[in-house]
Amino acid sequence: MSGKFHLRGAYICSLLALILFLVVSLLVMYERVTDLDATVISIVQGWENPNFTRVMEAFSWLGSTMGVTVLAVVILLFLTFVLGHRKELILFITAIGGAALLNAVLKSIFQRDRPNIYRLAEETGYSFPSGHSMVAFALYVVLIYLLWRHTGSKWGRVILIAAGSLFIVSIGLSRIYLGVHYPSDVLGGYLASGIWLGLIIGIYQRLVRTLSNK
């Protein structure tokens, strides 16, 4: 019953994320979030100072292709040689690779230009949804999912969720701070990644349950 509950929960999360993503997408397409985006950007960029800029650049790097690649390799080695759970590598690789591929598809569909505002960094390509946010969300959420059952204490799990959430939010915030994404890009990235993760985690849970019953 517990397995069925968790399986259903993954699909429900995916469906909710899909509904919210569609709402945000329509608001973006019909330019209904322009003022809200501008207000949030103004607040976030109002925090500018050299030290904070370096922190935001570091978080932005963690969500970049190079940063995610380095982290992914380290995590893959940890899962393989420390925890010895090689079958979980398939879920991990699929989560990150699928999020990156889905982001490329969505950007080609929406073709939203990047903010034409004060920038602390330069980026090319389309803006919606944020690729950094999508891949970071996929990386840290699937990592939390995989490490959850290896963390026995309540406080250990709280720390695990808090640390993952901190990195996800900070990477998204860095993109707004640096002036290369709208807040709605970041939110759209989180939701799009949530759709993908809910779906593949649900499939993974079903496969694991099926194999364990054989």
C-alpha positions as CSV (number, residue, x, y, z in Angstrom):
1,M,0.0,0.0,0.0
2,S,2.9,2.3,0.8
3,G,4.5,1.6,-2.5
4,K,1.2,2.4,-4.3
5,F,0.9,5.6,-2.4
6,H,4.4,6.8,-3.3
7,L,3.9,5.8,-6.9
8,R,0.6,7.7,-7.1
9,G,2.2,10.6,-5.4
10,A,4.9,10.9,-8.0
11,Y,2.3,11.0,-10.8
12,I,0.2,13.5,-8.9
13,C,3.2,15.8,-8.4
14,S,3.9,15.6,-12.2
15,L,0.3,16.4,-13.0
16,L,0.2,19.4,-10.7
17,A,3.5,20.7,-12.1
18,L,2.1,20.3,-15.6
19,I,-1.0,22.4,-14.7
20,L,1.1,25.1,-13.1
21,F,3.5,25.1,-16.0
22,L,0.7,25.6,-18.5
23,V,-0.6,28.6,-16.4
24,V,2.9,30.2,-16.2
25,S,3.4,29.5,-20.0
26,L,0.2,31.2,-20.9
27,L,1.0,34.2,-18.7
28,V,4.4,34.5,-20.4
29,M,3.0,34.1,-23.9
30,Y,0.4,36.8,-23.4
31,E,2.8,39.0,-21.5
32,R,0.8,39.0,-18.3
33,V,3.8,38.8,-16.0
34,T,5.9,41.6,-17.4
35,D,5.3,44.0,-14.5
36,L,5.8,41.3,-11.8
37,D,9.0,40.1,-13.5
38,A,10.3,43.7,-13.6
39,T,9.5,44.3,-10.0
40,V,11.2,41.1,-8.8
41,I,14.3,41.8,-11.0
42,S,14.5,45.3,-9.6
43,I,14.4,44.0,-6.0
44,V,16.9,41.3,-6.6
45,Q,19.4,43.4,-8.5
46,G,19.0,46.0,-5.7
47,W,21.1,43.7,-3.6
48,E,24.2,44.2,-5.8
49,N,27.6,44.3,-4.2
50,P,30.9,42.8,-5.2
51,N,30.8,40.0,-2.6
52,F,27.3,39.0,-3.3
53,T,28.0,39.0,-7.1
54,R,30.8,36.5,-6.6
55,V,28.5,34.3,-4.6
56,M,25.8,34.5,-7.3
57,E,28.4,33.8,-10.0
58,A,29.5,30.6,-8.1
59,F,25.9,29.4,-7.8
60,S,25.3,30.1,-11.5
61,W,28.4,28.1,-12.4
62,L,26.9,25.1,-10.3
63,G,23.9,25.2,-12.7
64,S,26.0,25.5,-15.8
65,T,26.8,22.6,-18.2
66,M,30.3,22.3,-16.7
67,G,29.2,22.6,-13.1
68,V,26.5,20.1,-13.5
69,T,28.8,17.7,-15.3
70,V,31.4,17.9,-12.5
71,L,28.8,17.4,-9.8
72,A,27.1,14.6,-11.8
73,V,30.4,12.7,-12.2
74,V,31.2,13.0,-8.4
75,I,27.7,11.8,-7.5
76,L,27.8,8.9,-10.0
77,L,31.1,7.7,-8.5
78,F,29.6,8.0,-5.0
79,L,26.5,6.0,-5.9
80,T,28.5,3.4,-7.7
81,F,31.5,2.8,-5.4
82,V,30.2,4.0,-2.0
83,L,26.6,3.0,-1.9
84,G,26.9,0.3,-4.5
85,H,23.5,1.0,-6.1
86,R,24.3,0.8,-9.8
87,K,20.7,0.5,-11.0
88,E,20.0,3.9,-9.5
89,L,22.5,5.4,-12.0
90,I,19.9,4.9,-14.8
91,L,17.4,7.1,-12.9
92,F,20.0,9.7,-12.1
93,I,21.4,10.0,-15.7
94,T,17.9,10.0,-17.2
95,A,16.7,12.7,-14.8
96,I,19.5,15.1,-15.7
97,G,19.8,14.3,-19.4
98,G,16.1,14.3,-19.9
99,A,15.7,17.7,-18.2
100,A,18.4,19.2,-20.4
101,L,16.8,17.8,-23.6
102,L,13.3,18.9,-22.5
103,N,14.6,22.4,-21.8
104,A,16.1,22.6,-25.4
105,V,12.7,21.6,-26.8
106,L,10.7,24.0,-24.7
107,K,13.0,26.9,-25.5
108,S,12.6,26.2,-29.2
109,I,8.8,26.3,-28.8
110,F,8.5,29.5,-26.8
111,Q,11.5,31.4,-28.2
112,R,11.3,34.1,-25.5
113,D,14.1,36.7,-25.7
114,R,16.3,37.2,-22.7
115,P,15.8,40.3,-20.5
116,N,17.0,43.5,-22.1
117,I,18.2,45.0,-18.8
118,Y,21.3,45.6,-16.8
119,R,23.4,42.5,-16.9
120,L,26.2,41.2,-14.8
121,A,26.8,38.3,-17.2
122,E,26.2,37.5,-20.8
123,E,24.2,34.6,-22.2
124,T,23.0,33.6,-25.6
125,G,19.9,31.6,-26.7
126,Y,16.3,31.8,-25.6
127,S,15.1,32.6,-22.1
128,F,12.0,30.5,-21.2
129,P,12.3,28.2,-19.3
130,S,15.6,28.6,-17.5
131,G,18.0,25.8,-18.3
132,H,20.0,26.3,-15.2
133,S,16.9,26.1,-13.1
134,M,15.6,23.0,-14.8
135,V,18.8,21.0,-14.6
136,A,19.6,22.1,-11.1
137,F,16.1,21.1,-9.9
138,A,16.5,17.7,-11.6
139,L,20.0,17.2,-10.1
140,Y,19.2,18.0,-6.5
141,V,15.7,16.6,-6.3
142,V,16.7,13.2,-7.7
143,L,19.8,13.2,-5.4
144,I,17.5,13.9,-2.4
145,Y,15.2,11.1,-3.6
146,L,18.1,8.6,-4.0
147,L,19.8,9.5,-0.7
148,W,16.6,9.7,1.4
149,R,16.5,6.0,2.3
150,H,20.2,6.1,3.2
151,T,19.5,8.8,5.7
152,G,18.0,7.2,8.8
153,S,17.6,10.2,11.2
154,K,14.8,12.8,11.0
155,W,17.3,15.6,11.3
156,G,19.5,14.1,8.6
157,R,16.6,14.2,6.2
158,V,15.7,17.7,7.2
159,I,19.3,18.8,6.5
160,L,19.2,16.9,3.2
161,I,16.0,18.7,2.0
162,A,17.2,22.0,3.3
163,A,20.6,21.8,1.6
164,G,19.0,20.7,-1.7
165,S,16.4,23.4,-1.6
166,L,19.1,26.0,-0.8
167,F,21.1,25.1,-3.9
168,I,18.0,25.0,-6.2
169,V,16.7,28.4,-5.0
170,S,20.2,30.0,-5.1
171,I,20.9,28.8,-8.6
172,G,17.6,30.2,-9.8
173,L,18.1,33.4,-7.9
174,S,21.6,33.8,-9.4
175,R,20.1,33.9,-12.9
176,I,17.8,36.7,-12.0
177,Y,20.5,38.6,-10.1
178,L,22.9,38.4,-13.1
179,G,20.2,39.7,-15.4
180,V,20.0,36.8,-17.8
181,H,16.6,35.4,-16.9
182,Y,13.2,36.7,-15.8
183,P,11.8,35.3,-12.6
184,S,9.0,33.6,-14.6
185,D,11.8,31.8,-16.6
186,V,13.1,30.3,-13.3
187,L,9.7,29.3,-12.1
188,G,8.9,27.8,-15.4
189,G,12.2,25.8,-15.3
190,Y,11.3,24.4,-11.8
191,L,7.9,23.4,-12.9
192,A,9.0,21.8,-16.2
193,S,11.6,19.8,-14.4
194,G,9.0,18.8,-11.8
195,I,6.8,17.4,-14.6
196,W,9.7,15.3,-15.9
197,L,10.9,14.1,-12.5
198,G,7.5,13.1,-11.3
199,L,7.0,11.1,-14.4
200,I,10.3,9.2,-14.4
201,I,10.4,8.7,-10.7
202,G,6.9,7.1,-10.9
203,I,8.1,4.9,-13.7
204,Y,11.2,4.0,-11.8
205,Q,9.2,3.1,-8.7
206,R,6.9,0.9,-10.8
207,L,9.8,-0.9,-12.3
208,V,11.5,-1.5,-9.0
209,R,8.3,-2.8,-7.5
210,T,7.7,-5.1,-10.4
211,L,11.2,-6.5,-10.3
212,S,11.1,-7.0,-6.5
213,N,7.9,-9.1,-6.9
214,K,9.4,-11.5,-9.4
